[in-house]
Amino acid sequence: MSAPTPMMAQYIEIKAANPDSLLFYRMGDFYELFFGDAEIASRALGITLTKRGKHMEQDIPMCGVPVHAADDYLQRLIGLGHRVAVCEQVEDPAEAKKRGSKSVVKRDVVRLVTPGTITEERLLDAGQASVLAALARVRGSDGDDYAIAAIDISTGAFHLTSTNASRLSADLARIAPRELIMADTVFEDGDMRSVFEMLDCAIQPQPASMFDSVRAAENLQRFYGVKTLDGFGQFNRAELAAANGAIAYIEKTQIGERPALMRPSREQADRLVYIDAATRTNLELTQTLSGHRDGSLLKAMDRTVSGLGARLLAERLTGPLTDADQIGKRLDEVSFFLGQDRLRDDVRSVLKGLADMPRALSRLALNRGGPRDLAAIRIGLEGAQMCADLFKTLNDPLPENTARDVALLQDKPLELSDLLTCALAEDLPLLARDGGFVCDGYDADLDEQRGLSRESRKVIAGLQSAYAEETGVKSLKIRHNNVLGFFIEVTALNAEPLQADLQRFRHRQTMANAMRFTTDELAELESKIANAAGRALQIELGHFTTMQKAVLDHASPLQAIAAALARLDVAAAMAELAEEQGYARPTVDASLEFSITAGRHPVVEQALRKQAANPFVANDCAIGGNEGCIWLLTGPNMGGKSTFLRQNALIAIMAQMGSFVPAGAAHIGVVDRLFSRVGAADDLARGRSTFMVEMVETAAILNQAGERSLVILDEIGRGTATFDGLSIAWAAIEHLHAVNKSRTLFATHYHELTALSAKLERLSNVTLSVKEWDGDVVFLHEIIEGSADRSYGIQVARLAGLPDAVISRARAVLDQLESQNRERGTDTLIDDLPLFSATPQAPAQSSKASQIEEKLSSLHIDDMTPRDAMEALYALKQMLGSKP
Ligand SMILES: Nc1ncnc2c1ncn2[C@@H]1O[C@H](COP(=O)(O)OP(=O)(O)OP(=O)(O)O)[C@@H](O)[C@H]1O
């Protein structure tokens, strides 16, 4: 068997060290993939699979992607959940040749590209954070402690959240990482499976040693180049372990490059509203149930003009606050911008033109940046100054948060800004190695080299005319290509005068219709130009390094300025939204109030307006109070029950993220937990039926909701047989009323439940009004007191286009069922239910049963004939049959 070629041997060795990643192996202008990687990539990318040589007597499958288009292919592979190891040539091929003609150029993996560690503009969504999360678990004195380190390497944001087993899912759902890492021991723990299954992201278990909390402080100190972590605040063991895991993973994937991470900031779990994963999904906060951004609350609210602002808005929407003071301060900013139309417009138009500073900074830190990233910083700093200047003309006092942000903008690093403004040219190449990004007049040496090369070009133009004259060939041209450099070109017919003097015009190449020559003068000029260009590029690259370093030296103030710009964008955008949509400032305080006047659903309202349909019908909601009220909502199908339930939850979220709300007025006592059980979908992938999903979600609510919670329940119990469903709904309401005491909205089709209002003092019945007209039903979408006695399901079915025959048959069946029901009387069912009996009744002794038992025990079977036994059995059966 033949040994692998030296190159294949190198490939096999590098691949063995990176078994979990597709290996992009650099060969000239291509990244090549071999063996199984080639098969996977060719299928995923739709590129041709070829072969190259043999290994162990078998063809080696191969495919390749051109280096200049690698980003696109990377994006697709990462999108499909793959990881890619990028292996580059790390020495000049000339060096390799010195070791012998057969030696292979040294190559090494320079970077692992994973879903959570990408930084390229084209691989990122401007309005979305790209989070890598590291989950750590440490055994505490009373149970396990968990912490999540969430890093957005594309912006440097770094948050640490302490959590526990019951909050973990909700916290991960809020953070919504693109990639989650954890110790393999945690990954393999069966109890954790449900947590990981719920997440829609890449999950990468890592060696447990990466999450060591003991070495963590030392590693963090090394990473940040500090002697102690005291200045960072106090961290618990779980937080240290999570931070250590995240940093170790970044070092593992970035191989030698150090991203400009901010210092970790601690998130206090109770600072944010607890919203569990199901509620987040059901309320379609950042995407719809079908996975689209259109139709989500975020899309309906987003009026930001910069990527920075869009990301901050999403962060605020997914983590509304629980501190009424902080919420009030955010609302002050919106009020301020609402009263300053002109300023708002001006600020927004400055912000619109800004490039993404934190992402540019991050690429520069990782040595992946180019001249355009330097320009992004320059433009960002100019924008910050322009923004700050806009506020100078104001006489009114600024709200606290706005004043703080404007002060931050004024605090820009002047030297850096001057350096970038003076040095950078207007038109910039993507890559530093393309040159031409330092402006003329900045560096005399550079200007001289550029002058030389410009001068030489003029000389070449002169030479061309001279040669044309000398040879009498008017069409003679001096051209350039990468293979020959400069050359003289004449058509084959005109070659003779040049061929006549081959001492002077040395022949280089014969083409189909042309001949190419060179001269000593031309060769000399060529080397002058090449030298000058090479020297100029060296000088420019030197300036690039200086500017890059200057930017990184100011990473912290730059990040602070970017954060201030993002906050201003969000505040101005919220004011824009409030004005455009007619929203009101909510009152948010520490009470247990929940009273909304003329509330609307932010997404449905905008959709109806777009369709020029009937306007949205506003509705009130009052479920506040010291022990929380329950509104039991019955009403026809399509009446607007789900819409009403969701709109109130969304209004609470909007208010607590610091936004104005779609209502005439709103007074909300801070909600600390928001639960919803609306619209169930099968979760067959996890082996759960609709009903099971519904019950798991309901159980979570009944076990966790408290008096500060807001609970939204839509049609629980509908996924099972009528009486089972009704009983579960019934018992759940009683529990909510007596135990949870949360502010609750409960929509149902079980009209029987409305009888509960007679017994539960804080429960009110409300319904959605309808008009019946000529056998049809008209939905007025208006909430009124009282209860609906019918669901109008058949009318809705008719509207949906069920065949007439089915509709009329359904009407006949319904009439029959209703008349039977009337005869039996549903009220008896309600009155019979042991409403307030906490302890189940002991089953009454049945006198019939004991008579049968007595008779049985009096029988002497051994003394009986078969006929006697038969008769006794008949008698027993008869006694049983006489039971009522
Ligand atoms: N307040 C409103 N104003 C105007 N249109 C509304 C209003 N509420 C709901 N609608 C419209 O009615 C449609 C049905 O609403 P929704 O889904 O909330 O009804 P539902 O009572 O929950 O129905 P079902 O019981 O069949 O689930 C919505 O898609 C919306 O277009």
The ligand as a Gaussian input file, in Angstrom:
#p B3LYP/6-31G(d) Opt

LIG

0 1
 N      -60.521000      44.347000      19.158000
 C      -60.530000      44.002000      17.869000
 N      -60.772000      44.906000      16.906000
 C      -60.796000      44.539000      15.604000
 N      -60.555000      43.302000      15.177000
 C      -60.314000      42.358000      16.079000
 C      -60.283000      42.651000      17.473000
 N      -59.997000      41.525000      18.142000
 C      -59.880000      40.561000      17.207000
 N      -60.051000      41.053000      15.980000
 C      -60.003000      40.294000      14.714000
 O      -60.675000      39.063000      14.914000
 C      -59.834000      37.978000      14.573000
 C      -60.064000      36.820000      15.540000
 O      -59.608000      37.150000      16.808000
 P      -59.175000      36.062000      17.879000
 O      -58.303000      35.049000      17.246000
 O      -58.651000      36.824000      19.017000
 O      -60.552000      35.390000      18.231000
 P      -60.888000      34.267000      19.297000
 O      -62.097000      34.710000      20.007000
 O      -59.730000      33.951000      20.135000
 O      -61.232000      33.067000      18.345000
 P      -61.183000      31.475000      18.630000
 O      -62.070000      31.233000      19.793000
 O      -61.708000      30.915000      17.350000
 O      -59.742000      31.148000      18.868000
 C      -58.431000      38.554000      14.657000
 O      -57.598000      37.950000      13.710000
 C      -58.597000      40.016000      14.351000
 O      -58.424000      40.248000      12.971000

